Amino acid sequence: MSGLPNPEGNVRAAVLEPAVNTYSANNKYKQLARILLHLRNDLHLEQPHLAMPTSAMIEHLVFNCPLSLLEGDDWQEIIIQSLEYLIDQLSPYSFSDELFLRCDCNQPLFPNEELFDPQDAFLFARTLLRQQQQVFE
């Protein structure tokens, strides 16, 4: 119990359930970021010339995906849908700075101290998606 007074006596419904939902969503984002980090390492072995994002940049990119893309239990589908979303949003034809924010503060993701720009992120996501599609064909 949190010790907060609740006239209805329903502390769990009023206080704990929103935190559980937030925790669950946060967990899905973190899991996707971990998966993409491992896939990035595999991709680097195949394409060492491609600019690779740091783990922090992967987290920032993932946290900019809509939560609706992370629903379900089929992680391969979640990965593909998330990469397709990122490719669409990072495309030079539709990119907007306002669409991508840092996950640790409310500031634009690009430009950043990593010298990893939207074009690098677009190429990374597109190449990783192609690799994933080839693996599961």
N, C-alpha and C positions, 0 to 999 in steps of 0.2 A: 504494500500500500504506500502511496506517495505521501500521506499525511495531509493532503489538501482537503479542505472541507468541501463537501458536495451535498447540497440539500437533497438531491434525489437518492443519494446513497449508492450511486452506480459509478464508482470511481473507474472501474475497468472500461466501461463503454465510453466514458467522457474523456479519459486521459490516456489509457494504454493502447487502445485500438488504433488510433491514428499513428502512433509511434511504430506499431507492428507493421502497418502497411508501408510506412516510409522505410523501415528497416528492410522489408522484403524487396522493395523496389531498388534500394541502394545495393542490396546483395546481388541482384540480377545484373546491375550495371558493373559492379566490381568483378563478377564472374566473367562477364563478356570481355572486360578489359584484360583479365588474366589470360583468357583464351586467345585473344588477338595478340597479346604479347608473345605467347608461345608460337603462334603462327608467323609473327614477324620474324622471330629467330630462324624458323625454318625457311622462310622466304629469303632471308639474308644469305643463307648458304647457297641458294640457287641464283640469286641476283645481287651480288655484293655491290654493284655499281648504283643501285637504286637507293635514294635517300630514305633512311629509316627513321621513324619517329621514336622518341624516347618513351619510356613507360608512362611518364607524366602526360606527354602529348596524346598517347593512346587513351588514357583516362579522360582527358578533356574532350577528345573527339567522341568517345562513347557516351559521355554524359550529355552530349548535345543531341543524341538520338531520342526520338519520342519513346516514352515508356511502352506504348502499344506495340512497338516492334519486339519487345522483350517478353511478351506474353507467350505462354506455352512451355513445353518441355523439350521440343526438338531444337537442340542447340545448333545443328547445322543450318536449319531454316532461319533461326535468329541471327546467326552470323551473316548469312547471305542477305537477308532483308536489311540488316544494319549497314552492311557495306554498300548495298544498292542505294540506301538513303543518303549515306555520306557522299557517294559519287554524284548523285543528283544535286545535292546541296553545294558541293565543292566545285562543280563543273564551272569552267570559265564563263559559260553562257548564263549561269544563274546565280553565281556566288554573290553573297552579300555579307559584309563584315558583321552586321547586326545579328546574323543567324548563329554565330558561334561565340560562346562565352566560355571563360575558364570555369572549371567546376569548383574551384576553391575560393572564388570571389566573383563579383559581378562586373568583370572587365572583359573587353574583347579578347578573343583567343589569338587573333592575328592583328598586328605583328606581335612577335614574341621573342624572348631571349634565346630561343633555340635555333633561330635561323631556319626554321621549318615552316615554309609558307603554304598558302592554300593549294598552290599547284603541286607542291611536294605531297601534301596530304591526299589530293585527288589521284595522283599517279600511284601512290602507295595503296590506297583503297581499291583502285581499279585493278592493279596487278594482283593484289591479294584475292580479290573476288575471282579473277580468272583462274588463279591457282586452285582455289577451292572448288570451282566448277569442274576443272579437269580431274581433280581427285575423286569426285563423286559421279563421274560419267560412266 
